Amino acid sequence: MTVCVDASLVMKFLTYEPDADVANAWLQVHKDKEMMAPWFLPAEVASVLRRKMLRGEITDQEGQEALLLLDSLDFTLASDFALVRRAFDLAVELDQPSVYDTLYLAVAERERCDLWTADARFAQAACSRYSSVRLIGSLQSLTTD
């Protein structure tokens, strides 16, 4: 079985953020599933790590260790222009300012799997129309598959 994960959730695997314990418990429950994401996930996560380093939220060493951990996670990365076109349509439909978040939804839609996120703003915008969008943030969400 496949699940799509976005950068907001992956960041919780890599750094100590609110709900990191919930995200890590989610990862243990879903460890046997294939994790998918758009091709830009590693760059997006690396950019967030760098910003956290610059703001002093994590040390340079923690940033480097998180990047190594990211490299060890087994993601299947999807890349094609059809996803960009679909993400653009989804951004218009959901009134999103960019296509980055909707690219994750486009991957989940194409793969017929759930999109797991820690981004409450995006989940609120999308889940009324797309039941495959799942929000991490409570232990109750761990039982939803």
Secondary structure, 3 states (H helix, E strand, C coil): CEEEECHHHHHHHHCCCCCHHHHHHHHHHCCCCEEEEECCHHHHHHHHHHHHHHCCCCCHHHHHHHHHHHHHCCEEEECCHHHHHHHHHHHHHCCCCCCHHHHHHHHHHHHCCEEEECCHHHHHHHCCCCCCEEECCCHHHHHCC
